[in-house]
Amino acid sequence: MMKKLICLAGASALMAMGSTFAQAPSTDRKNDRQDIRRDTREIRQDKRDIRQDRRTARQDTKAGDTAGAAAARADAKAKRQDMRAAKKDRRADRKDLRQDRKAAEGK
């Protein structure tokens, strides 16, 4: 009798846990949101770096260091390319998140 009671209690506990996990939001959306936040932080950092490189280029130009100014401009250009790539990634992540939400609402 005791074995039957333990099996029944175990089965009901497993069913309760299973229904809890079935109702939990998927981790895919969570990962998408984390990717979006990571890309946004990366974009902000790239913008900061670009401003700093431009500032350095202006200071170098005023000081007469044309080679230093050119290097700073080249750095700014490379960081703009990185920023564009991060924006493109963020755009794709947002699109994925919208599609996931739409699919979840359609169920």
HELIX and SHEET records of a PDB file:
HELIX    1   1 MET A    2  GLN A   23  1                                  22    
HELIX    2   2 THR A   27  ALA A   63  1                                  37    
HELIX    3   3 THR A   66  GLY A  106  1                                  41    
END                                                                             
